[in-house]
Amino acid sequence: MPTPSSRRYFLHRSAQLALAGAALPFASASARASVPVARSLTLDHTHTGERIALVYAVGERYVPEALRTLNHFLRDHYAGDVGLIDPQLFDLLYRVQQTLGAGPSFQVISGYRCPSTNASLRNTRGGGVAKHSLHMEGKAIDIRLPGVALGDLRDAAWSLRAGGVGYYPGEQFVHLDTGRVRNW
């Protein structure tokens, strides 16, 4: 068996958890109640061309290797800087997908932004980029979900009342964050 810190161990353990989740419909009600739910995400990054699919949490525990992978995946694609992403943001994405009836992978437009990238975008985009953006704190993400109308994605996120929801139909994305509950 690989060491607990290796990528092979992580992938092996993720596969075990996925198989356990697939067997849940066949388990008794009492057995299902005792098996922790594995939460997973599939993400495609529109700027880097990267794609990931992973289990990021099991029950109440986050999977450290998965969080590191997600931090790197959601790095500032302009500067390459890796930030610490708020795990509650992943839970929000997961809940949005569950609300919509688990569809395809999210397309990520923007995750973490370092302060210099944020300042540059703020100065070149004619507004629309907040001076104190939650992207710089790893608490925001800009996404879309193929096959789901942008308005439906916005409405599903807003129905959860779990943070900020910004609607950008011209740019074809929805902004989600784990800040205070608000919409625009």
N, C-alpha and C positions, 0 to 999 in steps of 0.2 A: 504494500500500500504506500502511495506517495506521502511525503511529509505534509502536515496540515497547512503549511504556508505556501505550498507549491501550486502553480496554475493547474497542473494535472489533478491534484486533490480537489481543488475548487470545481473544476469541470465534472469530475467524477461525482462529487457530492451533489452538485446541481442536477445531474442526470438522475441520481437516486431520488432526490426530492420531486423531480418532475414525474417519475414513474409512480411514486407514492401518491401524488396528486391525481394521476390518471386512474388509479385504483379506487379512489374515494367513492365513486358512484356505486361500487359493488360491495363496499363495507357496510356493516351494520350502523345504525344511527349512533349508538354509543361509541363505536370505534371511530366514526367520523368526527365526533365531538372532541376526541382526545388527540387527533392528528393536527399539528400546527399547519396553518395555511401558508403556502409558499407564494410570495408576491413576485411577479416577474414583469419585465418591460422589454420591448423591442423598439429600438430607436435607429433611425437613419439620419445622418448628418448631411444637410444639403450643401454645405461648403467644403467639407473634407472628403465626402464620399464614403465615409466609414459607416458600418452597421454593427450593432451589437444586440444580442438577445441574451438576457441573463436573469437569474433569480437573485434579487437584491435583498430579500428579507424572508425569514421563516418565522411564523408566529410573531412575537414581539421583538425578535432579534434581527438586527441588520447583519448582512454578511460582509465583513470588513473588506475582503478581496473584491467583492462586487462594487462596494462604494468607491474603492480606489480606481477601479476600471471606469466607473461612471464619471468620477472627477476628471480623469484624463480625457474621456470621450467628450465631455462638455467643456473642455478647455477653451480659452480665448483663441479662436481660429485665426485671428489677425497676428497676435503676438506669440502664441504658443504657450502662454502662461497657464498653469493649472491651478485652479482655486478649489476650495472646499465647498462642495455643494450640500445644501441643507437636505438631509434625508427625507424630511417632510415634503419636499418638492417631488420626490419620487412617489411617495404615498399619494400625493395629489394627482399626479399623472395616472397612477394605477386606479384611483377612485373615479377619475373622469372616464377612463376606458371602461370600467365596470358599469358606470352609469349609462354609457352609450351602447353597451352590449359587446364588449371585447372585440374590437376590430383589428385592422392591420397595425403596423408599426407607426409610431409617431415620426413625423419629419421634424427635425430640429433645425431651426434657423439660427438661434443664438442661445447659448447657455451662459457660462461665466464670462465676464468682461473685466480685464484689469483696468485700473483707473486711467492709464494713458490712452487705451483704446476707447474707453467711454468718452473721454474729453475730445479725442479726435473725431469720433462719430457725432458728438454733440455740435462740434464746430463746422462739420461738413454736411450735415443732413438737414439743415434748416429747421431745427426743432425736432421734437418727437423722441429725443433721447434725454432722459432725466439726469440732472446734475448729480444727484445722489441715488443713482439707479440701483435697484436691488440685484441686478445682474452682477455688480461688483462685490456683493456679499454672498454670492452663490445661492440666492433665494429667488431667482427668476429664470424663466425659460420662455422662448418664443417658439411656437409649434404650429403644426397643422396635422390633420389626420386624413390621409387619402380615403376617398369614398364617403367622407362625412362632411356635410355642408359646414362652412366656417361658422355660420350663425348657430348651428346645432352644437358645435364644439364649444362655442362661447356660452350658450345657454346651459349646457351640461356642467361646465366649470362653475358658472355663477350659481347654479342650484345647490352646490356643495357649501357655499359661503365659507370657504377655507382660506381666503386670501384675495389678492387683487386679480382682476380679469380685465385685460385690455383687448379691444376688438379693432383689428386693422385690416378691413376688407380690401383696401387698395393694394396693400403689401402682401395680402394673402397669408396672414398668420394671426394667432391669438396669443397674447402674453398672459402667462400665469405666474403668480408669485405667492410666497408664504408670508407676505406682510399683512397689514391690516385689511379687513374686508372692505373692498371698494370696486367700482367698475368705471370704465370709460370707453 
